[in-house]
Amino acid sequence: MNRQAIQGLTLVEILVAIALLGILVVLTAQPLLFSLNTSGISDRTLSATRSAQDVLERARAAVVNNYNSPSISAVTKPSGTTLVCQDLAPDGTVGTSCTSSTNNGVTPYMRRLTVTTSVTGQPDVVLSLDVRP
């Protein structure tokens, strides 16, 4: 029988194999961790967008139900979310807040609703909607 055939692997060969395996694990783990981090950021942004859209729809309903004097303050908002309502003139200029009734008996041309929701570690989510009577 040949002695080399039954000796097996040397210690150096095993160490080289372990080192190569370690390098492969590091090279494949880095993109995987980046992908998981990106997925978490996307989930937070999507959740904030859905929350902002929900607030915007409830605010739109408040404006449609009572255009001349909408009760925007009654719209419930999660923490980190702001809601702004402004009057818009026909020429596109932005007026004051729309919480008051009509200006000198004139119904506002349009009302702009803007919802801003904070996302941890990301830019804020801002949604706007223009509502006409």
N, C-alpha and C positions, 0 to 999 in steps of 0.2 A: 504494500500500500504506500502511496505517496504521502510524505509527511505534510507538505504544504496544503494538501486537499482537506485535511482534517483539523488544521490549526484555527480557522475562523478569522475574525477581524482583529486587527491590532488596535491598541488604545488610540493611536493617532488617527486612524480611519474613523473611529467612532466620534472623536472630538471634532473632526472636520465635518462629519455628517450633522452633528448637533449644531455646529456653528452655521452651516448652510440652512438648516431648518429654522434657526432663530432669525436669520436675515430674511427669509421668506415670510415668516410670521409678522415681523415688523413692517415689511413692505406692503403686505396685504391688509394689516390692521389699520394703518394710517388712513387710507381712503374710506374704509368702513366707518371709522370713528367720525370722519368729516361728514360722511353721508348721514349718519345718525344725528349729528349736531344740526345739519341743515334741515333735516326732517322735523326736528323739534322746533326750530325757528319758524318753519312753514306752518306747523300746527298752531303755534301761538298767534301768528299773523292771521291765519284763517279764522280762528276763534274770535279775535278782536274785530275782524271784518264782519262776521256774522252778528256779533253783538251790536256793532255800529249800525248795521242794516236794520236790525230789529228796532232800535231806538228811532232811527230815521222813519221807518214805516209807522210807528206809533205817533210820532210828531206830525207826520203828513196827515194821518187820520184826524188829529186834533185841529189842524189848520183847515182841512176840508169840512169838518163838522161845524166850525164856527170861524169863517174866514176873517170877519171884521175884528174879532177879539179872541184869538186862539189862546187856549190855556196851556202854553208850552211848559210852564213850570210844573204842571201836574204829570208830565211824562216821566216815568221812572227810568233812571239811568244807573248802570253799574258804576262802581267806583272807577276813577280814571277816565270817565267819559264826560264830555261837555257837549251841550246842544245850544246852538245859536240860531236865532230866527231874525231875518232882516227883511225890510221892505226894499223892493227894486222898482225903479222908475222905468218908463218905457224906453228911455235913452240908455238904460243899462247902469245908471248910477246906483250905488248902494246907499240906502237910507238908514234910518235908525232901527232899533229893535222893534219887532212886530208884536210885542206884548200889549201895546196900547191899542185902543180902537182906531177907527179911521182918522186920517189926518185932515182936519177941517171939512169933515163930511165926505171926503173923497176916498173911495175904496182903493187900496194899493193895487198897482198894476200886477205885481207878482210878489211872492214871498220866497225867500231863499232860506232853506234849512241846511245847516252844516253841523255834522256830528264828528267829533274828534275823539278817538280812543287811543289810549297809551298802550304800547307793546314793550315789554321789558327788553332792553338791549336792541331795539329796532326803531326805525322812524314811526311816528304816529300814523294811524290809519285815519284818513279824512274822507268823508263822503258828503256830497252836497246834492240837494234836490231843489229845483225851482217849482213852485206850486202856483197855479193861476186859479182864479175863482171860476 
